[in-house]
Amino acid sequence: EYTVFKLGAFRNRWLLFAISVAIMLQLAVIYVPFLQVAFGTVPLSIDKWGIAVLAGGSLFVIEEMRKLLFPRLFTLGKWRPVK
């Protein structure tokens, strides 16, 4: 129901720390040679990174727009706490 910006998720230091660690671990699995062997990964080219960032970023933007335009679109019939 709430956008990332309304929740203030970018002010949460622990969340930002966790996201940073997850990104660093993912990059390590992709680019560190012994982790590449262990996980069966190969380095990504810049065009593949572009596709991944574009896909993830577009989903983020679409969902944030949906929350702004239709905030209760998918809440019909869902459990809600008593106020």
C-alpha positions as CSV (number, residue, x, y, z in Angstrom):
1,E,0.0,0.0,0.0
2,Y,2.8,2.4,0.8
3,T,5.6,3.5,-1.6
4,V,9.3,3.1,-0.6
5,F,9.5,6.9,-0.3
6,K,6.5,7.2,2.1
7,L,7.9,4.4,4.3
8,G,11.3,6.1,4.5
9,A,13.1,2.9,3.6
10,F,16.1,4.9,2.3
11,R,16.6,6.3,5.8
12,N,16.9,2.9,7.4
13,R,20.6,2.3,7.9
14,W,20.2,-1.4,8.6
15,L,18.2,-2.0,5.5
16,L,20.8,-0.1,3.4
17,F,23.6,-2.1,5.0
18,A,21.8,-5.4,4.3
19,I,21.2,-4.4,0.6
20,S,24.9,-3.3,0.3
21,V,26.1,-6.6,1.7
22,A,23.8,-8.6,-0.6
23,I,25.1,-6.7,-3.6
24,M,28.7,-7.2,-2.6
25,L,28.2,-10.9,-2.1
26,Q,26.4,-11.2,-5.5
27,L,29.3,-9.4,-7.2
28,A,31.8,-11.7,-5.4
29,V,30.0,-14.8,-6.7
30,I,30.0,-13.4,-10.2
31,Y,33.6,-12.1,-10.4
32,V,35.8,-13.9,-7.8
33,P,37.4,-16.9,-9.6
34,F,37.1,-19.5,-6.9
35,L,33.5,-18.5,-6.2
36,Q,32.8,-18.7,-10.0
37,V,34.0,-22.3,-9.9
38,A,32.0,-23.1,-6.7
39,F,28.8,-21.6,-8.0
40,G,29.2,-22.2,-11.7
41,T,29.0,-18.6,-12.7
42,V,30.6,-16.5,-15.4
43,P,31.4,-12.8,-15.5
44,L,28.6,-10.7,-16.9
45,S,29.2,-8.3,-19.8
46,I,28.1,-4.7,-19.7
47,D,25.1,-5.4,-22.0
48,K,23.9,-8.2,-19.6
49,W,24.2,-5.8,-16.7
50,G,22.2,-3.3,-18.6
51,I,19.4,-5.8,-19.2
52,A,19.4,-6.8,-15.5
53,V,19.3,-3.2,-14.2
54,L,16.7,-2.2,-16.8
55,A,14.4,-5.1,-15.9
56,G,14.7,-4.6,-12.2
57,G,14.5,-0.9,-12.3
58,S,11.4,-0.9,-14.6
59,L,9.6,-3.3,-12.2
60,F,10.5,-1.0,-9.3
61,V,9.2,2.0,-11.1
62,I,6.0,0.3,-12.3
63,E,5.1,-1.0,-8.8
64,E,5.8,2.4,-7.2
65,M,3.5,4.1,-9.8
66,R,0.8,1.5,-9.2
67,K,1.0,2.2,-5.5
68,L,0.6,5.9,-6.1
69,L,-2.2,5.6,-8.6
70,F,-4.1,2.7,-7.2
71,P,-3.0,2.2,-3.6
72,R,-5.6,-0.3,-2.6
73,L,-5.8,-2.3,-5.9
74,F,-4.7,-5.6,-4.4
75,T,-5.9,-5.3,-0.9
76,L,-9.6,-6.3,-1.4
77,G,-10.4,-9.3,0.8
78,K,-7.0,-9.4,2.5
79,W,-6.6,-9.5,6.2
80,R,-6.1,-6.0,7.8
81,P,-5.2,-5.3,11.4
82,V,-7.9,-3.7,13.6
83,K,-7.2,0.0,14.1
